[in-house]
Amino acid sequence: MKKRGIPKQVIGTVVSDKMDKTTVVAVERLVKHPLYQKYIRRRAKFSAHDEANACRIGDKVIITESRPLSKNKKWRVSKIVEKAV
């Protein structure tokens, strides 16, 4: 039996919850500019599966990589770290 690797986990902010059982999560990272050596914010948006429809816009969540669930969904919401006010 093959062993699977550890799935990636990232922390991001929910930017859309309009779909059923799906949220869009924006993940920000800092990248150093090659010439000017300043840090630049880079943002990626991931569609994540939210089984209970518990996430709301502004929530901070941990998403975990999973098998493809649809054309664009390859992540699952594993935990809500902080609720939006």
Secondary structure, 3 states (H helix, E strand, C coil): CCCCCCCCEEEEEEEECCCCCEEEEEEEEEEECCCCCCEEEEEEEEEEECCCCCCCCCCEEEEEECCCCCCCEEEEEEEEEECCC
